[in-house]
Amino acid sequence: MNKKIKDLLKRNNIHIIFNNNLDHKGYYIQRIKHIVINNNLSEQEQEMIILHELGHAINGEDGCEIYNSTFSSHCKEEWNANSFMIKELAQEYASCTGCDVEDINFMNFLQKNKLSYLCDEIKKIIKGIA
Ligand SMILES: [Zn+2]
């Protein structure tokens, strides 16, 4: 796991549990500040899921009742979590390639992180931080 993710976990006092028998990719348990990750995913995919769940943990609303209350608040939570993940990945990509976030090659960034399914969403987020 990369150092930045480890630091984020440590700073926010969040722990990781790897589980071999998970029927989805991962989730966050707010009550005990644990992220549960499917251990059958590739390391790259695990890091992305951890960043997504960290987005819920750091920026999410308090309490599952709010999270589950309406479709639109659920979408907002997912948008915020993906947004957090993509910002972290974009900064990581920029520091690896030695360019500024606003100058990153968008297609290469998508390919490297296998993110084409989020294409439109990512364009908006990167425009927002650039
Ligand atoms: Zn989520």
Boltz pocket constraint, residues with backbone or C-beta under 6 A from the ligand:
constraints:
  - pocket:
      binder: B
      contacts: [[A, 52], [A, 56], [A, 77], [A, 78], [A, 81]]
      max_distance: 6.0
